[in-house]
Amino acid sequence: MVVGLGALLWTGRGTWFYLDEWDFMWGPEAARRLVEGHNGHWSVVPILVWNAVQRVFGLAHYWPFLLLVIAAHLTLAHLLWRLILRLGSDPWVATALASVFVLYGSAAENILWGFQVGYIGAIAFVVGALLVVLRPTMRGWAVGCAAALLILGVASSGTSLPFLIPVAVVCLRMHGWAKTIVAVGSTVVVYAIWFFFLAGDNPTAIYRASGPIDYLFGIPAFVGRMFVDGFTTLTPVPLFGIVLTTGIAGWLVYRLGRAWLSVPDLTATAMALAGVVFAVLTAYSRLHADSDGTRARYIYVLVVACLPAIAAGLTSIARGSSRRILAITGLVSVVLAYNVGLLILNGEKVVSRDAHAREIVSASLDLAHEYPDDVDRSAAVYPSLVPRSVDDLLVLEERYKLTPSSFGESARLTALTYVGLNVVDQLSPLSHCTSVPVGGVVVAGPEGIAIGGSPDRDVTLQATGVSASGDSRTLTFPRSGASLVLSTPESVRFKVESATSPVKMCGR
């Protein structure tokens, strides 16, 4: 664990605030999501924890938030290790598998993103509850402890919901209906109250599956790719995911063929079932958002769900033979080495992405300080990375010491495109118009320039400089037929990168 902590902190040393984290750190938005949830997830626990850390440490550095998510990940890894051992797996096999999970390179984005403290922590809470119900006896305090952990889990993220299945199944088998109803039933009631009476609209609902084609073909294909392609990322061996998925399925069928499952087999089977339920729910809710199911956060959950079955299968193969144990441990060690390499490579991608976001934020703040009356203070700084306005960033800078970094010409041009580019509809007739082809250039400045196009059609502009270009921005011409007046605090050349209708530049 100590080695894992050091390795993950070193890999994530250049990470910074990204996307959803900006909703958690902005007070009014965080307060709303505290009640309504975040993108369909009840997120009370991570929002409260995030804001507590923010108040104590501010936003000058990212390491407190990185440490949060790494701590949640390492806690989950330790709990999984304890769970695998509790289910009777060989200690060497359990330790080797847990080590791979600690340094799981394909899931670097999930492990190194502070926002995922709720996503990972939710599963850790439920696995903790599972360890409680696996006790031979459960007194009142243990039932209360399990219920509390489950409620904390569902109040952290919806990723915990499928894992209520193994807790309920094991609790029912070992301790009867009454304690299962108290521990699991109370959690379901609490979550249902939030879901039906307090939860707000889910903006990601537009990505859900709909229609018979999606249900019959889209969801099964998505689930299949999630398992096969996701598990393939564990090793450099092509089609490894097919072998592992088939192996897990074969082991489960073999165990289910028994007249009476032992508690360890029942637990591993129920955990794997939770993984299938998670995959199906994810496919339903994200079918039209993701081209496949191999995002880091998805395969992370599948590995958690299937790790007990993998450990049980490997232990069954190795049992009674020290040579086989040594061989299996050696093979898993090779997988560990591969994942360390993946962790470094994928960690660099995360750091590069976050550095890009930080440069754009820094350039936007610089523009706001240089031209306080000329930037669009209500505009999102960079919607796909930083969905907060200039005014929001200025408040965070003042209250919580949000610290800008140095930035290059490309970041400044991007900032000029998003917050420095004021766009106003103009209803007056255009005159002295000149057609601008794709690849052509329009120049905007403080005096403003008008561009016209067909109603509801788009034009994509990219600011260009002497030695760099900014990220492009797409504008839509008003349905009313009005033109767009573009003004910037300083003269900027915009290349027409693409357009869905002819574009013209006009005098005013």
C-alpha positions, 0 to 999 in steps of 0.5 A, spaced: 500 500 500 505 504 501 508 503 494 502 504 491 501 510 494 507 513 492 507 511 485 500 514 484 502 520 488 508 521 483 504 519 477 498 524 478 503 530 481 501 534 475 494 533 475 489 539 476 481 540 476 477 538 470 470 538 468 465 535 473 470 538 479 468 545 477 461 543 479 463 541 486 467 547 488 462 552 486 458 553 492 451 555 489 452 549 484 454 544 489 448 546 494 443 545 488 447 538 487 447 536 494 440 535 494 438 534 487 444 529 485 449 530 480 448 527 473 443 522 476 447 520 482 446 522 489 452 525 491 451 528 498 458 524 501 463 527 496 460 534 495 460 535 503 467 531 503 470 536 497 467 542 500 470 541 507 477 539 503 476 546 499 475 550 505 481 547 509 486 547 503 483 552 498 484 551 491 492 553 490 494 546 490 491 539 487 494 534 491 489 534 497 484 532 492 488 527 489 490 524 495 482 523 497 481 519 491 487 515 491 485 514 499 479 511 496 482 507 491 487 504 496 481 503 501 477 499 496 483 495 494 485 493 501 477 491 502 477 487 496 484 483 499 480 482 505 474 479 502 478 475 497 482 472 503 475 471 507 472 467 501 478 462 502 483 464 496 490 463 497 494 469 500 499 469 494 494 469 489 490 474 493 496 479 494 498 478 487 491 480 484 490 486 489 497 489 487 495 489 480 488 492 482 492 498 486 496 499 480 491 498 475 494 502 469 488 502 464 484 505 470 489 511 471 484 516 469 479 514 474 484 513 480 487 520 478 481 524 478 479 527 484 472 527 482 471 520 482 472 519 490 465 519 490 465 513 485 470 509 488 468 511 495 461 508 494 463 501 492 468 501 498 463 503 503 458 497 500 464 492 500 466 494 507 458 492 508 459 486 505 465 484 510 461 486 516 455 481 513 460 475 512 461 475 520 459 468 523 454 472 527 451 479 527 449 483 533 445 489 533 451 494 532 453 490 526 447 490 523 447 498 524 454 498 521 452 495 515 446 499 514 450 505 515 455 503 510 450 502 505 447 508 506 453 512 505 455 508 499 448 510 495 449 517 498 456 517 494 454 514 487 449 510 483 455 505 482 454 502 489 447 500 487 448 493 483 453 491 489 447 491 494 445 484 491 451 481 494 450 484 500 443 482 500 444 475 498 449 473 503 446 477 509 439 473 507 443 466 507 447 467 513 443 472 518 435 471 515 430 476 513 429 480 519 437 483 519 437 483 511 431 488 511 434 492 517 441 493 513 439 492 506 431 494 506 433 501 510 438 503 504 433 501 499 427 506 502 432 511 504 435 511 496 428 511 494 425 517 498 431 521 494 430 518 487 422 519 487 422 526 491 428 530 491 432 528 485 433 533 480 433 532 472 438 528 469 441 531 463 445 525 461 438 522 460 438 524 453 444 518 452 439 512 454 437 507 450 430 507 446 427 502 442 427 495 440 433 495 436 437 498 442 434 493 447 435 487 442 442 489 439 445 495 442 445 494 449 448 486 449 453 489 444 455 494 449 455 489 455 459 484 451 465 490 449 465 492 456 467 485 458 471 483 453 475 489 451 475 492 458 478 485 460 483 485 454 486 492 457 489 488 463 494 485 459 498 486 452 495 479 449 490 480 444 483 477 445 485 476 453 478 479 454 475 473 451 479 468 455 478 471 461 470 472 460 469 465 458 473 463 464 469 467 469 463 465 466 465 457 466 467 457 473 460 461 475 456 455 471 460 450 474 459 453 481 452 454 480 451 447 478 452 444 485 446 443 489 448 448 494 453 453 494 457 455 499 458 462 502 464 463 499 462 461 492 455 465 493 459 471 495 463 471 488 457 469 484 453 475 487 459 479 486 460 477 479 452 478 478 453 485 480 458 486 475 453 484 469 447 488 472 452 494 472 454 493 465 447 492 463 445 499 467 451 503 464 449 500 457 442 503 458 444 509 460 450 511 456 448 507 450 448 514 445 454 517 449 460 512 448 462 508 442 464 503 447 464 500 454 471 501 455 472 507 459 476 507 465 471 508 470 467 502 467 472 497 467 474 499 474 467 497 476 467 490 472 474 488 475 472 490 482 466 485 481 469 479 478 476 479 482 473 475 487 471 470 482 478 470 478 481 469 485 477 463 487 478 460 480 486 461 480 486 458 487 482 452 485 487 451 479 493 452 484 490 448 490 495 443 493 501 445 488 506 450 490 509 450 483 502 452 480 501 457 486 508 460 484 507 459 476 500 463 477 503 468 482 509 469 477 504 470 471 500 475 475 506 479 477 508 480 469 501 483 469 502 487 474 509 490 471 505 491 464 500 495 468 505 499 471 507 501 464 500 503 463 499 507 469 505 511 467 503 512 460 495 513 461 497 518 467 501 522 462 495 523 458 491 525 464 496 530 466 497 533 459 489 534 459 489 537 465 495 542 464 491 544 457 485 546 462 489 549 467 493 554 461 486 555 458 483 557 465 490 561 466 489 565 460 482 567 461 483 570 468 489 574 465 484 576 460 479 578 465 484 582 469 487 585 463 480 587 459 475 587 465 469 590 461 471 587 454 470 580 456 464 575 456 464 574 463 458 570 463 461 565 458 463 558 460 471 558 460 471 552 456 465 548 456 468 541 455 473 542 460 472 548 465 464 549 465 464 555 469 464 562 467 469 568 468 465 571 474 465 564 477 473 563 476 474 570 479 470 569 485 474 562 486 481 566 485 479 571 490 476 566 496 480 560 495 486 562 492 485 558 485 492 559 482 493 560 475 499 557 471 504 560 466 500 559 459 502 559 451 500 563 445 495 557 444 491 557 450 491 565 450 488 564 443 483 559 445 481 564 451 480 569 446 475 565 442 471 563 448 471 568 453 474 574 449 469 573 443 463 577 444 457 574 440 451 579 439 445 578 434 444 583 429 437 584 426 439 590 422 440 589 414 447 587 412 451 591 407 458 590 403 458 583 404 464 578 402 463 571 401 468 567 406 470 560 404 472 554 408 479 556 410 478 563 409 480 568 415 475 574 418 478 579 423 475 581 429 477 587 434 474 592 439 470 595 433 466 588 432 465 585 425 458 582 422 458 575 419 452 572 416 449 565 414 443 561 413 439 560 420 440 555 424 446 553 421 453 553 424 460 556 423 466 553 426 472 558 428 479 557 430 483 563 432 490 563 429 497 567 431 504 567 428 506 560 431 500 557 434 492 556 433 487 556 439 482 551 440 476 552 435 469 554 437 462 553 433 457 558 433 450 557 430 446 563 426 440 565 429 433 562 427 431 569 426 435 570 420 440 575 424 447 576 423 452 575 428 457 581 431 463 578 433 468 583 437 474 582 441 478 586 446 484 585 441 485 584 434 484 576 432 484 573 426 479 567 426 480 562 420 473 559 418 475 551 420 468 549 417 461 551 416 454 548 414 452 554 410 456 559 406 459 564 410 459 572 409 463 577 412 459 584 412 460 591 414 456 594 419 
